[in-house]
Amino acid sequence: MTRPWSARRAALLVGLALSAAVAAPPTDAEMTGPFPHPRGYVCHRATSPVTIDGRLTDPAWADAPWTEPFVDIEGDKQPKPRFRTRVKMLWDDAALYIAAELEEPHVWATLTEHDAVIFYDNDFEVFLDPDGDSHLYAELELNARNTTWDLLLTKPYKDKGHAINAWEIAGLKTAVHVDGTLNDPRDTDRGWTLEIRWPWAGLKELTGVPVPPRDADRWRINFSRVEWDVAVVGGKYVKVLDRPEHNWVWSPQGVIDMHRPERWGYLQFSTAEPGAAAFRPDPDWPTRDLLHRVYYGQREYRRANGKYAGNLADLKLAGVSAPVALETTRGGFEASLSVPAAPGGKPRRWVITQDAHIRAE
């Protein structure tokens, strides 16, 4: 089945010849429905040192649970991936550690230059937004040769965000282990594993939240695996160029675009003994989801009317009766919702603007 490209890939590949058919992305009107709470993962402190060699054999990893297997980026709209992908995570005072296991009968990779467009190969990708405001977030990609590409995104591409390719993750360390033979189609491989050490120093510039995190802090994170169909030509793996890539992810996006940070999963840090803490859904998720529905409704309303709506009823959002306040300017809008205080807390006002920036005041 021919599938559309993500907004990120479309932006990066402008001017390049693509033989794959490209379908239209979903309209903003199609994004105004409620979205279920994303997946969550409890990340425990490492009980012993982690050596970054790609092999996942350190005792610390034995205490870390695997995530659920990856699914198609669109979720249940598409068949399940044909190869399993899963992740586990740890943290300590110095860094966040990520391990991944990718089943793959034919492991191949061609790119060797740092900051090349790694998803031209099969790859593994990390997307991280510590404060969950949908702006100023990080992306890391690597292939089976352990070639990396790190990017800083000012905001999502759909909101005219820019990728800062010159940005480097301070102190980053990665490693890959191939369980088989790289770039050799004569045999069947079992797959590849990887490890990432992402120092807190490489994250402090992204956010004002505490780094290192505190017990029970939640960050937004997601993972993507790009998988190309290949054929063997002249004893080498060659991509089937009339087919776009498969996008397999941990927490489904519902749309073929990883740059919808509001739909990423949750990373919950814990100082408890491994297995002692359960994931707690974000109590602010209904508010976050509602305001993003308003955001997409405003985009659609402006497309049809040339301006943003000043009244919630004009957006015709099904099932929405919350007292969302709208303020408009010539080129933008602000939608806000006041949330009652939780026990022992204070009332908060949540705000989203025309560029998808969301925050609690």
C-alpha positions, 0 to 999 in steps of 0.5 A, spaced: 500 500 500 502 506 498 502 511 504 503 518 505 510 522 507 510 525 514 510 533 514 518 532 516 520 528 510 516 532 505 519 538 508 526 535 508 526 532 501 523 538 497 527 538 490 529 531 491 526 526 486 521 521 489 518 515 485 513 514 491 506 516 490 504 521 495 497 522 498 494 528 501 496 529 509 489 529 513 485 535 513 485 539 520 478 538 520 480 530 521 484 532 527 479 535 531 476 529 534 478 526 541 485 522 541 486 517 547 491 517 552 498 515 549 502 510 552 506 511 558 513 508 561 516 508 568 523 509 567 527 506 573 534 509 576 539 504 574 541 499 579 548 499 576 553 502 571 551 501 564 556 500 558 554 503 552 556 497 547 549 496 544 549 489 547 544 490 552 548 485 557 549 489 563 545 487 569 542 494 570 538 492 563 535 486 567 531 490 571 528 495 566 521 492 563 520 492 555 515 497 552 509 494 548 511 492 541 511 498 536 505 499 532 504 502 525 504 510 526 497 510 524 495 505 529 489 500 528 488 503 521 494 499 518 496 492 519 501 491 525 508 491 523 511 485 521 518 485 525 518 486 532 521 493 535 521 494 543 525 499 547 527 499 555 529 505 559 533 507 565 536 513 568 541 516 573 544 522 576 548 523 569 544 521 563 538 518 560 539 511 557 535 508 552 536 501 549 532 498 543 531 491 540 529 491 532 528 484 529 530 484 522 532 478 517 536 483 513 540 488 516 543 493 512 545 500 512 549 505 507 550 512 511 556 513 514 556 521 515 554 524 521 548 528 520 546 525 514 539 524 512 539 517 516 532 515 514 534 514 507 536 507 511 532 503 515 533 507 522 531 508 529 529 515 532 527 518 538 523 524 539 524 528 546 520 534 549 521 534 556 516 540 558 511 537 553 509 544 550 510 542 543 516 547 542 523 546 542 524 539 542 529 534 540 530 528 535 535 523 534 536 518 529 541 512 528 542 506 523 545 500 523 552 502 522 551 507 528 551 513 524 547 519 527 543 525 526 541 530 531 536 535 530 533 541 535 526 543 532 524 550 534 516 548 533 513 543 529 514 543 521 506 544 520 507 551 524 513 553 520 518 550 525 525 550 523 530 544 524 537 546 527 541 541 524 548 544 527 545 543 534 549 537 537 547 533 543 552 534 548 556 528 551 551 523 547 554 516 546 551 511 542 552 504 540 549 498 535 550 491 535 548 487 529 546 480 531 548 477 524 552 480 518 551 487 516 549 488 508 550 481 506 543 478 503 546 471 503 544 469 510 538 471 515 539 475 520 536 476 527 536 483 528 540 489 531 540 492 538 542 499 540 544 503 546 543 511 547 546 515 553 543 522 553 546 526 558 542 531 562 547 536 560 544 535 553 537 537 555 538 543 559 538 547 554 531 545 551 527 546 558 526 549 564 523 543 568 528 540 573 534 536 569 535 531 572 528 529 573 525 528 580 521 522 582 514 522 578 516 527 573 513 526 566 516 528 560 514 527 553 517 522 548 516 517 542 520 512 538 520 511 531 522 505 526 523 507 519 523 500 515 524 500 507 522 494 502 528 492 499 530 487 493 537 483 492 540 486 486 547 484 484 548 481 491 546 487 494 540 490 498 537 495 494 531 499 496 524 498 492 523 505 490 516 505 488 514 504 495 514 509 501 517 507 508 513 503 513 513 507 520 513 503 526 512 507 533 511 506 540 505 510 541 501 511 535 500 518 532 494 517 528 497 520 522 503 519 518 507 525 522 512 524 528 512 532 529 505 532 532 508 532 539 502 532 543 501 525 541 507 522 543 508 518 549 509 519 556 516 518 560 515 517 568 521 517 572 521 513 578 526 513 584 522 506 587 525 499 586 524 496 579 517 494 578 514 498 585 511 504 581 505 504 576 504 508 570 499 514 572 496 517 566 496 524 566 491 528 569 491 534 565 491 529 558 483 531 557 485 539 557 491 538 553 487 534 548 481 539 548 485 545 547 489 541 541 482 539 538 480 547 538 487 548 535 486 544 529 479 547 529 481 554 528 486 552 523 480 549 519 476 555 520 481 560 518 482 556 512 475 556 510 474 563 512 480 567 512 480 568 519 480 565 526 474 564 530 472 568 536 467 563 538 468 556 540 461 554 537 463 556 530 468 551 530 463 546 531 467 541 535 463 535 537 461 533 544 465 539 547 462 543 552 467 546 556 468 553 557 474 555 553 475 562 552 478 564 545 482 571 544 484 573 536 488 577 533 489 579 526 494 573 525 493 569 531 489 566 537 489 564 544 485 559 547 485 558 554 481 553 559 481 554 567 482 548 571 480 547 578 485 545 583 487 538 585 487 536 592 492 541 595 494 544 589 492 551 585 487 552 580 491 553 573 489 556 566 492 552 560 493 556 554 494 554 547 496 559 541 496 558 533 503 555 533 501 549 537 505 552 543 501 549 550 502 551 557 499 551 564 500 558 567 
